[in-house]
Amino acid sequence: MAIYDYAIVGNSAAAINACDAIRARDAVGSIAIFSEEKYRCYSRPLISYLVAGEITTQGMYYRPSNYYRSAKVDFHKESRVVSINPAKKMLTTAGKEKVKWRKLLLATGFLPFVPPVNGVEETDYLTFVSWDDARRMLALTNKPAAALVVGAGLIGVKAAEALHARGAEVTVVEKMDRVLPLALDARASALVEERCSAKGIGIITGESVSGVESRGGHKGRAFLSDGSEIDFDILVMAVGVRPRTELAEAAGIDCRRGIEVDEYQSTSEMDIYAAGDAAIALDVVLGKPALNALWPVAALQGKYAGLNMAGDEVSYPGCNSMNSVEFFGLPVLSAGIVNPEGSDYEVITREDGDGEYRKVVVKGDTLVGMLMAGKIERAGILTSLIQERANVKRIKSCLLDEGFGLINFPHAIRQDRIVEALAGLKKADAVRGRRG
């Protein structure tokens, strides 16, 4: 039976960043990564760009081909972990392999959620969250096809964009009253919908798919809640995702909509950690643990989990929900709370005639949310203010100004930021010097 100092279930952003953090702290401890897929670590957010032909397969990878060997990691590809035993510190794979570990990380990610639509299980549908999904979509769009995308969240709209790039006739159905209802506000959603419609994509909002009838292979007919029908050659179910907590729950680990962790990314079971899309960790805007199924958040959680697994005691600083994506040439970035409810919030918006839209959300004197569509050059400083929970009382009126930057801050704060920046440069120079 193999024994590892560190075992990692998963092979995406949280897992790889945990591995890097462990190696930065422990150069010799044995590490094993268990992945259900056959691919080395790749970027899931890029699958739409792969289908659209904007990147090659080589562009999907975010570590070199020798990564596992150079990091001294045993990579168990196509090795699904089916159970973990916290008491024995042992995991079992679908291939009946048993492995013991000293520290374990659950970076299990998410699964696509498919609602209980009549007939959907008898129809060969696609989801759009993995490289294999992208490969299937590429194969199915080698000839003209009519595609139906169910769901107009981030995954659904990017799937529609990729299908359009492949020459498919695309219709999107969303049960909410607008596209991207969680990531954007009504105005930004309208701007995205306008871009989609201009490209010939059919958008149906306020309706749901009540049933599906298979007509052989991927072909079929969908029945909408208003009684209308849509024939399709390709069906994409993009309603949402759910955290993969089944391993943790079966092992008795505390879960509540996700795997619960403390400030060190540690679960309720000793020496078992969790990070990424399956973990509920601190959201700095909400001020409490939350699920944030986003690539940068997973990467940061993985880093802190890895450091703590390797013996450090460093608290995860928290993150917030942030989306940065482009739809048909329209860049959109949102962070924090973009659809505030209640009278506790002040909302400031600005829009020009070229379809550029900006918005900030302030609670008390704290910036808690921002949204930009079209021109996003100043987004970085706003997202940092949200992350820092900064007091913006004295600069609130100019947050959306074209030239907003450090010059707008009070003198004392400007000085502090300059000192911080210089310290960061000195640290970077020192690191470069050691490596040189």
C-alpha positions in Angstrom: 0.0 0.0 0.0 1.4 3.4 -1.0 1.8 6.0 1.7 2.1 9.7 0.9 2.8 12.8 3.1 0.2 14.7 1.1 -2.7 13.4 -1.0 -4.7 15.8 -3.2 -8.1 14.8 -4.6 -8.5 17.0 -7.7 -6.3 18.5 -10.4 -7.5 22.0 -11.1 -6.7 25.5 -9.7 -7.0 24.7 -6.0 -5.1 21.4 -6.3 -2.2 22.7 -8.3 -1.8 25.9 -6.3 -1.8 23.8 -3.1 0.9 21.6 -4.6 3.0 24.6 -5.4 2.6 26.0 -1.9 3.5 22.7 -0.3 6.6 22.4 -2.5 7.6 26.0 -1.5 7.5 24.9 2.2 8.5 21.2 1.9 10.9 20.2 -0.9 11.0 16.5 -0.1 7.6 15.4 1.3 5.8 12.9 -1.0 2.8 14.2 -2.9 0.1 12.4 -4.9 -2.6 14.0 -7.0 -5.7 12.0 -8.0 -7.7 13.1 -11.0 -10.8 11.7 -12.7 -9.7 13.1 -16.0 -6.9 12.0 -18.3 -5.5 15.5 -18.9 -2.8 17.2 -17.0 -3.8 20.4 -15.3 -5.7 22.7 -17.7 -7.8 25.9 -17.5 -11.5 25.1 -17.5 -12.5 28.8 -18.2 -10.8 28.4 -21.6 -13.0 25.7 -23.0 -15.2 28.1 -24.8 -12.2 29.7 -26.4 -11.0 26.3 -27.5 -14.3 25.5 -29.2 -14.4 28.9 -30.8 -10.9 28.4 -32.3 -9.4 31.3 -30.4 -6.8 29.0 -28.7 -5.2 25.7 -29.5 -5.1 22.6 -27.3 -1.7 23.6 -26.2 -3.1 26.9 -24.9 -5.4 25.0 -22.5 -2.5 23.9 -20.2 -1.3 26.2 -17.5 1.7 24.2 -16.4 4.4 22.6 -18.6 4.3 19.0 -19.6 7.0 18.1 -17.1 5.2 19.8 -14.2 4.4 16.7 -12.2 7.9 15.3 -12.6 9.7 18.5 -11.8 7.5 19.0 -8.7 8.1 15.4 -7.7 4.4 14.5 -7.7 2.8 11.2 -8.4 0.0 12.0 -10.9 -2.8 9.4 -10.8 -4.8 10.3 -13.9 -8.2 8.7 -14.5 -8.2 7.7 -10.9 -11.5 8.5 -9.2 -11.5 8.5 -5.4 -14.6 6.8 -4.2 -14.1 7.0 -0.4 -11.9 8.4 2.3 -11.5 7.1 5.8 -10.4 9.9 8.2 -9.7 7.5 11.1 -7.3 5.3 9.1 -6.1 8.2 6.9 -6.8 6.1 3.8 -8.5 6.7 0.5 -9.8 4.2 -2.0 -10.1 4.7 -5.8 -12.6 3.2 -8.2 -9.8 0.9 -9.3 -9.6 -0.6 -5.8 -6.3 1.1 -5.1 -5.8 2.0 -1.4 -3.5 4.8 -0.4 -2.6 6.2 3.0 -1.8 9.8 3.6 -0.6 12.2 6.4 -2.4 15.2 5.1 -5.3 15.2 2.7 -6.8 18.0 0.5 -10.3 17.8 -1.0 -10.2 20.0 -4.1 -13.1 18.2 -5.7 -14.6 21.1 -7.5 -18.2 21.0 -8.9 -20.5 19.1 -11.1 -23.0 20.6 -13.5 -26.6 20.7 -12.2 -29.2 19.2 -14.5 -32.7 20.0 -13.4 -35.4 17.2 -13.4 -36.8 18.0 -16.9 -39.1 15.4 -18.3 -37.2 13.3 -20.9 -33.8 14.9 -20.5 -32.2 11.7 -19.2 -33.3 9.9 -22.4 -31.7 12.6 -24.6 -28.0 12.8 -25.3 -27.3 16.3 -24.0 -24.0 18.2 -23.3 -22.8 20.1 -20.3 -20.0 22.7 -20.7 -17.6 22.5 -17.8 -14.8 20.1 -19.0 -12.4 19.5 -21.8 -14.3 16.4 -22.8 -17.5 18.6 -23.1 -15.5 20.9 -25.5 -14.4 17.9 -27.6 -17.9 16.6 -28.0 -19.1 20.1 -29.0 -16.4 20.4 -31.6 -17.4 17.0 -33.1 -21.1 17.9 -33.2 -20.5 21.2 -34.9 -18.5 19.8 -37.8 -21.7 20.3 -39.9 -24.6 22.9 -39.6 -26.6 22.4 -36.5 -29.3 24.0 -34.5 -28.3 24.3 -30.8 -30.5 24.9 -27.8 -28.7 26.2 -24.6 -30.8 25.9 -21.4 -29.5 28.5 -19.0 -28.1 32.0 -19.5 -25.6 32.2 -16.7 -21.9 32.6 -17.4 -21.5 29.0 -18.6 -24.6 29.2 -20.8 -23.8 32.4 -22.6 -20.1 31.4 -23.2 -21.4 28.1 -24.6 -23.8 30.0 -26.9 -20.9 32.2 -28.0 -18.7 29.2 -28.8 -21.5 27.4 -30.7 -22.1 30.6 -32.7 -18.4 30.7 -33.6 -18.7 27.1 -34.9 -21.5 28.2 -37.2 -24.4 26.8 -35.3 -27.9 28.4 -35.1 -28.2 29.1 -31.4 -31.2 29.7 -29.1 -30.8 30.3 -25.4 -33.7 29.8 -22.9 -33.4 31.3 -19.4 -36.2 31.0 -16.8 -35.2 34.3 -15.1 -36.2 37.6 -16.7 -32.7 38.4 -18.1 -29.4 36.9 -19.1 -26.6 36.6 -16.5 -29.0 37.4 -13.6 -26.6 36.6 -10.8 -23.4 38.1 -12.2 -24.8 41.3 -13.6 -27.5 43.9 -13.0 -30.4 44.6 -15.3 -28.6 47.3 -17.4 -25.4 45.2 -18.0 -27.5 42.2 -18.7 -29.3 44.2 -21.4 -26.0 45.2 -23.0 -24.9 41.6 -23.2 -28.3 40.5 -24.6 -28.0 43.2 -27.3 -24.6 41.9 -28.3 -26.0 38.3 -28.5 -29.1 39.3 -30.5 -27.0 41.4 -32.9 -25.1 38.2 -33.7 -28.3 36.3 -34.5 -28.5 34.4 -31.2 -32.1 33.9 -30.1 -32.7 34.8 -26.4 -35.8 33.7 -24.6 -36.1 34.8 -21.0 -38.9 34.3 -18.4 -39.5 30.8 -19.7 -38.3 27.4 -18.7 -37.9 24.0 -20.5 -40.6 21.8 -19.1 -39.9 18.7 -21.2 -37.6 17.2 -23.8 -38.3 14.6 -26.5 -35.4 12.6 -27.9 -35.4 12.0 -31.7 -32.4 9.9 -31.9 -28.8 10.7 -30.9 -28.4 14.3 -30.0 -31.5 15.5 -31.9 -34.7 16.3 -30.1 -37.5 18.7 -29.4 -37.9 20.9 -26.3 -41.2 22.0 -24.8 -41.3 25.4 -23.1 -43.5 26.5 -20.2 -45.4 28.9 -22.5 -46.4 25.9 -24.8 -44.0 26.7 -27.6 -41.6 24.1 -29.0 -38.0 24.2 -30.2 -36.3 21.5 -32.4 -32.6 21.0 -31.8 -29.6 19.0 -33.1 -27.5 19.8 -30.0 -28.8 20.3 -26.4 -26.6 22.0 -23.9 -27.7 22.0 -20.2 -26.1 25.0 -18.5 -28.4 25.7 -15.6 -25.7 25.8 -13.0 -23.2 23.9 -10.9 -23.2 22.2 -7.5 -20.2 21.6 -5.2 -18.9 18.1 -5.0 -19.3 17.2 -1.4 -20.1 13.5 -1.6 -16.7 12.3 -0.4 -16.7 14.7 2.5 -20.3 13.9 3.5 -19.7 10.1 3.4 -16.7 10.6 5.6 -18.6 12.5 8.2 -17.0 15.9 7.5 -19.2 18.9 8.2 -20.9 20.2 5.1 -23.5 22.9 4.6 -24.1 23.6 0.9 -20.4 22.9 0.6 -17.4 21.6 2.6 -17.0 23.8 5.7 -13.5 25.0 6.5 -11.9 27.2 9.1 -9.5 30.1 8.5 -6.7 27.6 7.7 -8.8 25.8 5.1 -9.1 22.9 7.6 -12.2 20.8 7.7 -13.9 19.3 10.8 -11.7 16.3 10.5 -8.1 16.6 11.6 -5.5 16.7 8.8 -8.1 17.0 6.1 -8.4 20.3 4.2 -10.6 21.6 1.5 -10.3 24.3 -1.1 -11.9 25.6 -4.3 -15.3 25.3 -5.7 -16.5 22.7 -3.1 -15.4 24.7 -0.1 -17.3 27.3 1.9 -14.7 29.9 2.9 -14.6 33.6 4.0 -16.2 36.1 1.6 -14.8 39.5 2.7 -17.8 41.5 1.3 -20.4 39.3 3.0 -18.3 39.0 6.1 -19.1 35.3 6.4 -18.3 32.0 4.7 -19.7 31.5 1.2 -19.3 29.5 -2.0 -17.4 31.3 -4.7 -17.0 29.0 -7.6 -14.4 31.1 -9.4 -10.9 30.3 -10.7 -8.9 33.0 -8.8 -10.7 32.2 -5.6 -9.9 28.5 -5.9 -6.3 29.2 -6.7 -5.9 31.4 -3.6 -7.7 28.9 -1.3 -5.5 26.2 -2.6 -2.4 28.2 -1.9 -3.4 28.7 1.8 -4.5 25.1 2.2 -1.1 23.9 0.9 0.9 26.2 3.2 -1.1 25.0 6.2 -0.8 21.4 5.2 3.0 21.8 5.0 3.2 23.2 8.6 2.5 26.9 8.4 -0.3 28.6 10.3 -1.5 31.3 7.9 -5.1 32.5 7.7 -6.9 32.6 4.4 -7.5 36.4 3.9 -10.8 35.8 2.2 -12.0 36.8 -1.3 -15.1 38.0 -3.0 -17.2 37.0 -6.0 -15.6 38.5 -9.1 -16.3 37.8 -12.7 -14.2 39.0 -15.6 -15.3 37.8 -19.0 -16.0 39.0 -22.6 -19.1 38.5 -24.6 -18.8 39.1 -28.4 -16.2 41.8 -27.8 -17.9 43.4 -24.9 -15.7 43.1 -21.8 -17.6 42.8 -18.5 -16.2 42.8 -15.0 -18.2 42.5 -11.7 -17.1 42.2 -8.1 -18.8 41.9 -4.8 -22.5 42.9 -4.5 -24.0 44.1 -7.8 -27.7 43.6 -7.1 -28.1 45.1 -3.6 -31.4 44.7 -1.7 -32.6 47.1 0.9 -32.1 50.7 1.8 -28.6 50.3 3.3 -26.8 50.7 0.0 -25.9 53.7 -2.1 -25.7 53.0 -5.9 -23.8 55.2 -8.2 -24.0 54.6 -12.0 -22.5 56.2 -15.1 -23.2 55.4 -18.8 -22.2 57.0 -22.1 -23.6 56.7 -25.5 -21.1 54.1 -26.7 -22.6 51.3 -24.6 -20.1 51.8 -21.7 -21.7 51.3 -18.3 -20.1 51.6 -14.8 -21.6 51.1 -11.4 -20.4 51.1 -7.8 -22.3 50.0 -4.7 -21.4 51.5 -1.3 -22.6 50.4 2.1 -22.0 53.0 4.8 -18.6 54.3 3.8 -17.4 51.0 2.4 -17.2 50.0 -1.3 -18.9 46.6 -1.5 -19.5 46.1 -5.2 -18.7 47.3 -8.7 -19.6 46.5 -12.3 -18.1 47.7 -15.5 -19.2 46.9 -19.1 -17.2 48.2 -22.1 -14.4 50.1 -20.5 -12.8 48.3 -17.6 -9.4 49.9 -17.4 -10.0 51.3 -13.9 -11.5 48.1 -12.5 -8.3 46.9 -10.7 -8.2 49.7 -8.2 -11.9 49.3 -7.4 -11.6 45.6 -6.8 -8.7 46.2 -4.5 -10.7 48.7 -2.5 -13.5 46.1 -2.2 -11.1 43.4 -1.1 -9.5 45.7 1.5 -12.9 46.8 2.8 -11.5 50.4 2.4 -13.3 53.5 3.7 -14.2 55.5 0.6 -16.1 58.3 2.3 -13.8 61.0 1.0 -13.4 59.7 -2.5 -16.9 58.3 -3.1 -17.9 61.1 -5.6 -15.0 60.3 -7.9 -15.0 56.5 -7.9 -16.3 56.4 -11.5 -14.3 59.3 -12.9 -12.3 58.5 -16.0 -9.0 59.4 -14.4 -9.7 57.8 -11.0 -6.6 56.6 -9.3 -4.1 57.1 -6.4 -4.2 60.9 -6.9 -7.8 60.9 -5.7 -6.9 59.5 -2.3 -6.1 61.6 0.8 -2.4 62.4 1.1 -1.8 60.1 4.1 -3.3 57.1 2.2 -1.4 58.0 -0.9 1.8 57.9 1.1 0.9 54.5 2.7 0.2 53.0 -0.7 3.5 54.3 -2.1 5.4 52.8 0.8 3.5 49.4 0.3 4.4 49.5 -3.4 8.1 50.2 -2.8 8.2 47.4 -0.2 6.7 45.0 -2.8 9.3 46.1 -5.4 12.1 45.5 -2.9 10.8 42.1 -2.0 10.5 41.1 -5.7 14.1 42.4 -6.4 15.3 40.3 -3.4 13.6 37.2 -4.8 15.1 37.8 -8.2 18.5 38.2 -6.6 18.3 34.9 -4.8 17.2 33.1 -7.9 19.9 34.8 -9.9 
